[in-house]
Amino acid sequence: MQILLVLFGSTCLFRLLGLAGVGTFGTWVSSARVGLAIMFLFTAVSHFGPMKDELIAMVPSRLPRPDLVVLMTGVAEALGAIGLLVPATRFWAASGLIVLLVAMLPANISAARRHLLLRGRPVTALWLRIPMQVLFAWWSWTVR
């Protein structure tokens, strides 16, 4: 749920800045783009910090080198977030993030089915996680 707060909260904050005259955030789309980039940077950081081991545990056992999978998905999230902010790479960054969301969905499903914990709390339940992934993909496509 924290991730939704980051996404919606930062988007609204940037839009308020736009309403206050900050031209970069003059539209909902530009505010939503930066909000999504902030969200992906927020999630990317977790791949390199204290949650790294919990994320490694989420990787389905059939995949080799779960540590490398977590490292690469974190790098992909960070690069995608930065790419959203660069007009020349925006389309490809959004497309790549959508592919990444689809690729990571099995890990989220696996984690929910195995009742894993993140920061001592159960991972997001599937009834909420799947719509969240769809929201993130839709949001990525919308701000491209």
C-alpha positions in Angstrom: 0.0 0.0 0.0 2.9 2.3 0.7 3.8 2.2 -3.0 0.3 3.6 -3.9 0.8 6.4 -1.4 4.1 7.3 -3.1 2.5 7.2 -6.5 -0.7 9.2 -5.7 0.9 11.5 -3.2 3.8 12.5 -5.3 1.6 13.0 -8.4 -0.8 15.2 -6.4 2.1 17.1 -4.9 3.6 17.8 -8.3 0.2 18.8 -9.7 -0.2 21.3 -6.8 3.2 22.7 -7.7 2.0 23.1 -11.3 -1.1 24.9 -10.1 1.2 27.2 -8.1 3.0 28.1 -11.3 5.8 25.5 -11.7 5.6 25.0 -15.5 7.1 21.5 -15.5 4.1 20.3 -13.7 1.5 22.2 -15.7 -0.6 19.2 -16.6 -1.8 16.1 -14.9 0.1 14.0 -17.4 3.4 15.7 -16.6 2.7 15.4 -12.9 1.7 11.7 -13.3 4.9 11.0 -15.2 7.1 12.3 -12.5 5.0 10.7 -9.8 5.4 7.3 -11.6 9.2 7.9 -11.9 9.4 8.6 -8.2 7.4 5.4 -7.5 9.7 3.3 -9.6 12.8 4.9 -8.0 11.3 4.2 -4.6 10.8 0.5 -5.5 14.2 0.3 -7.2 16.0 1.4 -4.0 14.5 -1.5 -2.1 16.4 -3.9 -4.4 19.7 -2.7 -3.0 18.9 -2.1 0.7 17.7 -4.0 3.7 14.8 -5.5 1.8 17.0 -7.2 -0.8 17.0 -10.6 0.9 13.2 -10.5 1.2 12.9 -9.7 -2.5 15.3 -12.5 -3.4 13.0 -14.9 -1.5 10.2 -13.7 -3.7 11.9 -15.0 -6.9 10.4 -18.3 -8.0 12.7 -21.2 -7.3 12.8 -22.3 -11.0 14.8 -19.2 -11.9 18.5 -19.4 -11.4 20.5 -16.7 -9.5 17.6 -14.9 -7.7 20.1 -12.4 -6.4 21.0 -11.4 -9.9 17.3 -11.3 -10.9 16.7 -8.8 -8.0 19.7 -6.8 -8.9 18.7 -6.6 -12.6 15.1 -5.7 -11.9 16.2 -3.0 -9.5 18.5 -1.5 -12.2 15.7 -1.8 -14.8 13.2 0.0 -12.5 15.7 2.8 -11.9 16.6 3.2 -15.6 13.0 3.1 -16.6 12.2 5.8 -14.0 14.9 8.0 -15.4 13.9 7.2 -18.9 10.4 8.4 -18.3 11.8 11.9 -17.6 13.7 12.2 -20.8 11.5 13.0 -23.8 13.7 11.0 -26.3 13.5 7.8 -24.2 10.0 8.2 -22.7 8.2 5.8 -25.0 10.9 3.1 -24.7 11.1 3.5 -20.9 7.4 3.2 -20.5 7.3 0.1 -22.8 10.2 -1.4 -20.9 8.5 -0.8 -17.5 5.3 -2.5 -18.8 7.3 -5.5 -19.9 9.1 -5.5 -16.5 5.7 -5.4 -14.7 4.5 -8.4 -16.6 7.7 -10.3 -16.1 7.7 -9.6 -12.3 4.0 -10.6 -11.8 4.9 -14.3 -11.4 7.2 -13.4 -8.5 4.4 -11.4 -6.9 2.0 -14.2 -7.3 4.5 -16.8 -6.0 5.2 -14.6 -2.9 1.5 -14.2 -2.1 0.8 -17.9 -2.5 3.8 -18.7 -0.2 2.7 -16.1 2.4 6.0 -14.3 2.4 6.7 -11.2 4.4 8.1 -7.8 3.4 9.3 -5.7 6.3 7.6 -8.1 8.7 4.2 -7.8 7.0 2.5 -10.1 4.5 3.2 -9.3 0.8 0.3 -7.6 -1.0 -2.6 -10.0 -1.5 -3.3 -11.0 -5.1 -6.8 -9.5 -5.1 -5.0 -6.1 -4.7 -1.6 -6.8 -6.3 -2.9 -7.8 -9.7 -5.0 -4.6 -10.1 -2.0 -2.6 -8.9 0.2 -4.1 -11.6 -2.5 -3.3 -14.2 -2.7 0.3 -12.8 1.1 0.7 -13.0 1.1 -0.6 -16.6 -1.8 1.6 -17.6 -0.1 4.6 -15.9 3.1 3.9 -17.7 1.4 3.7 -21.1 -0.6 6.9 -20.4 2.4 9.1 -19.5 4.6 7.9 -22.3 
